[in-house]
Amino acid sequence: MTQKQSINDDNELRLAFESNVVDPTNNEYPIRVENHSINYNFHFPLNGNQFVDHESTLAFFRNFGQEYSLNFKDCDFENDVQLYFHDTKPKRDIYFNNCNFNKNVYIKSFENTITFSNCDFNATINAQNSIIAGKVRFRECNFKDVNFRNTRFEALVDFWRCTFHEKVIFYKTDFMNTVVFSAATFKENVLFTYS
C-alpha cells in the first residue's frame, strides 16, 4: 500500500481535490480526496474565504447552481472533524469510505446527506443537542464512543452492520423516521432512555 500524503490545511486540501461531472443533466460535481492523512481540524462545509486563491476555489466548487459533494476515500483524520450543514445552499453532501477518525467527530444540525462506509471512529462521535434533518448512513462502521444525547434524527438513520465497542446510551434521542440497526453488534450494553 502506498504511503498517504499529508494535508495540513484547507489550501493543501484544495490542491488534493479531484473532480469530474457525474451527471451533466443536473450539474452534480463530486470532489474526491483519496489516500491522504488530514492533519488539521477539518470543518465542512468548506468556506471559500479560507483559501488563499479564493476565486479559483469558488469557480471550482460551483458554477451558479451546481451542486457538489465531497468524497473522502482511504483517508485518516488525525485531528477533530466538525460537520455543520445548517441551511447550506447549494446542497453539499459528504461521503467517507474506508476512513479512520482518530480524534473526535462533531456533527451539528444539518439538512444534507452524510454517509460513512467502512469507517473506524477511534474517539467520540458527538451529535449532542443537534437536529439532523438529512439522512445519515453508517455502513459497516466501528465506534469506540458515541454521544447522541438529545439528538433528533428527522430522516433515515442507518447503523447497518456497525459495531459499538463501548456502552451506548441513546438518551432523549428522537428517531422521527426509519432507524436501522440490522446486523449491528453491541459489545457492551445499549440503553434507549426517553427515546
C-alpha positions as CSV (number, residue, x, y, z in Angstrom):
1,M,0.0,0.0,0.0
2,T,1.3,3.5,-0.8
3,Q,2.0,6.0,1.9
4,K,-0.7,8.6,2.5
5,Q,0.1,12.1,1.5
6,S,-0.3,14.7,4.3
7,I,-2.7,17.6,4.2
8,N,-2.1,20.3,6.8
9,D,-4.6,23.0,6.0
10,D,-7.6,23.9,3.7
11,N,-5.3,25.1,0.9
12,E,-3.4,21.8,0.7
13,L,-6.8,20.1,0.7
14,R,-7.9,22.1,-2.3
15,L,-4.7,21.1,-4.1
16,A,-5.7,17.4,-3.5
17,F,-9.2,17.8,-5.0
18,E,-10.0,15.7,-8.0
19,S,-13.3,16.3,-9.8
20,N,-15.4,15.3,-12.7
21,V,-19.0,15.6,-13.8
22,V,-21.1,12.7,-12.7
23,D,-24.4,13.8,-14.3
24,P,-24.3,16.8,-16.6
25,T,-28.1,16.9,-16.7
26,N,-28.2,18.1,-13.1
27,N,-24.7,19.6,-12.8
28,E,-23.6,17.3,-10.0
29,Y,-19.9,17.5,-9.3
30,P,-18.3,15.2,-6.8
31,I,-15.0,16.4,-5.3
32,R,-12.7,13.5,-4.3
33,V,-9.9,13.2,-1.9
34,E,-8.2,9.8,-1.8
35,N,-5.4,8.2,0.3
36,H,-4.5,11.3,2.4
37,S,-3.8,12.0,6.0
38,I,-5.7,15.0,7.1
39,N,-3.6,16.6,9.9
40,Y,-5.6,19.6,10.9
41,N,-9.0,20.4,12.4
42,F,-11.3,19.8,9.4
43,H,-14.6,21.7,9.0
44,F,-17.3,21.1,6.5
45,P,-18.8,22.8,4.5
46,L,-15.7,24.4,3.3
47,N,-15.6,28.2,3.2
48,G,-14.1,29.7,0.2
49,N,-12.8,32.6,2.3
50,Q,-10.4,30.2,4.0
51,F,-8.5,29.7,0.8
52,V,-5.5,31.7,-0.5
53,D,-6.8,31.5,-4.1
54,H,-10.4,32.5,-3.3
55,E,-11.7,33.0,-6.9
56,S,-10.4,29.7,-8.4
57,T,-11.7,27.8,-5.4
58,L,-15.2,29.2,-5.8
59,A,-15.1,28.6,-9.5
60,F,-14.1,25.0,-8.8
61,F,-16.9,24.5,-6.3
62,R,-19.8,25.9,-8.3
63,N,-20.9,27.4,-11.5
64,F,-24.1,29.2,-10.4
65,G,-26.4,26.5,-9.1
66,Q,-24.2,23.5,-9.5
67,E,-24.1,21.1,-6.6
68,Y,-21.0,19.5,-5.3
69,S,-20.4,16.6,-2.9
70,L,-17.2,15.9,-1.1
71,N,-16.0,12.3,-1.1
72,F,-13.2,11.1,1.1
73,K,-11.8,7.6,0.5
74,D,-9.0,5.8,2.3
75,C,-8.2,8.9,4.4
76,D,-7.0,9.2,8.0
77,F,-8.3,12.2,10.0
78,E,-5.7,12.9,12.8
79,N,-7.5,15.9,14.4
80,D,-11.1,16.8,15.2
81,V,-13.7,16.9,12.4
82,Q,-16.7,19.2,12.5
83,L,-19.6,18.7,10.2
84,Y,-22.1,21.6,10.2
85,F,-24.6,21.7,7.4
86,H,-27.4,24.1,8.6
87,D,-29.0,25.9,5.7
88,T,-26.2,25.3,3.2
89,K,-27.1,26.3,-0.4
90,P,-26.5,24.6,-2.7
91,K,-26.8,21.2,-1.2
92,R,-23.5,19.7,-0.2
93,D,-23.5,16.0,0.7
94,I,-20.4,14.3,2.1
95,Y,-19.2,10.7,1.9
96,F,-16.5,8.9,3.8
97,N,-15.3,5.5,2.6
98,N,-12.7,3.4,4.4
99,C,-11.7,6.4,6.6
100,N,-10.1,6.4,10.1
101,F,-11.2,9.1,12.6
102,N,-8.5,9.2,15.3
103,K,-9.9,12.2,17.2
104,N,-13.5,13.4,17.9
105,V,-16.1,13.9,15.2
106,Y,-18.8,16.5,15.8
107,I,-22.0,16.5,13.8
108,K,-24.2,19.6,14.3
109,S,-27.6,20.3,12.9
110,F,-27.7,19.7,9.2
111,E,-30.1,19.1,6.3
112,N,-27.9,17.2,3.9
113,T,-26.9,13.6,3.5
114,I,-23.9,12.2,5.2
115,T,-22.6,8.7,4.6
116,F,-19.9,6.8,6.4
117,S,-18.9,3.4,4.9
118,N,-16.4,1.0,6.5
119,C,-15.1,3.8,8.8
120,D,-13.4,3.5,12.2
121,F,-14.2,6.0,14.9
122,N,-11.3,5.7,17.3
123,A,-12.6,8.5,19.6
124,T,-16.0,10.0,20.2
125,I,-18.6,10.8,17.6
126,N,-20.8,13.5,19.1
127,A,-24.1,14.9,17.8
128,Q,-25.4,16.0,21.2
129,N,-28.2,18.6,21.1
130,S,-28.5,18.5,17.3
131,I,-31.4,18.4,14.9
132,I,-30.4,16.3,11.9
133,A,-32.9,16.7,9.1
134,G,-30.8,14.9,6.4
135,K,-30.2,11.2,6.0
136,V,-27.3,9.7,8.0
137,R,-25.8,6.4,7.0
138,F,-23.2,4.5,9.0
139,R,-22.5,1.3,7.0
140,E,-20.2,-1.3,8.5
141,C,-18.5,1.2,10.8
142,N,-16.7,0.7,14.2
143,F,-17.5,3.0,17.0
144,K,-15.4,3.5,20.2
145,D,-17.7,6.0,21.8
146,V,-20.9,7.7,20.7
147,N,-22.9,10.7,22.1
148,F,-26.4,11.1,20.6
149,R,-27.8,12.7,23.8
150,N,-30.8,14.9,23.0
151,T,-30.3,14.4,19.2
152,R,-33.3,14.5,16.9
153,F,-33.0,12.5,13.6
154,E,-35.8,13.6,11.3
155,A,-34.9,11.4,8.3
156,L,-33.3,7.9,7.9
157,V,-30.5,7.0,10.3
158,D,-28.8,3.7,9.4
159,F,-26.4,1.7,11.5
160,W,-26.3,-1.4,9.3
161,R,-23.6,-3.9,10.3
162,C,-22.0,-1.4,12.7
163,T,-20.1,-2.4,15.8
164,F,-20.3,-0.4,19.0
165,H,-17.3,-1.3,21.2
166,E,-18.3,0.6,24.4
167,K,-21.7,1.0,26.1
168,V,-24.2,3.1,24.2
169,I,-26.9,5.2,25.7
170,F,-29.5,6.8,23.4
171,Y,-30.8,9.4,26.0
172,K,-33.6,11.6,24.7
173,T,-32.7,10.6,21.2
174,D,-35.6,11.0,18.8
175,F,-35.9,8.9,15.7
176,M,-38.7,10.5,13.7
177,N,-38.3,8.3,10.6
178,T,-36.7,5.0,9.9
179,V,-33.9,3.8,12.0
180,V,-31.9,0.7,11.0
181,F,-29.8,-1.4,13.4
182,S,-29.8,-4.5,11.2
183,A,-26.9,-6.8,11.9
184,A,-25.4,-4.2,14.4
185,T,-23.2,-5.6,17.2
186,F,-23.1,-4.1,20.6
187,K,-20.1,-5.3,22.6
188,E,-21.4,-3.6,25.8
189,N,-24.8,-2.7,27.0
190,V,-27.1,-0.5,24.9
191,L,-29.9,1.6,26.5
192,F,-32.7,3.6,24.9
193,T,-33.9,6.1,27.6
194,Y,-36.7,8.5,26.7
195,S,-36.1,7.7,23.0
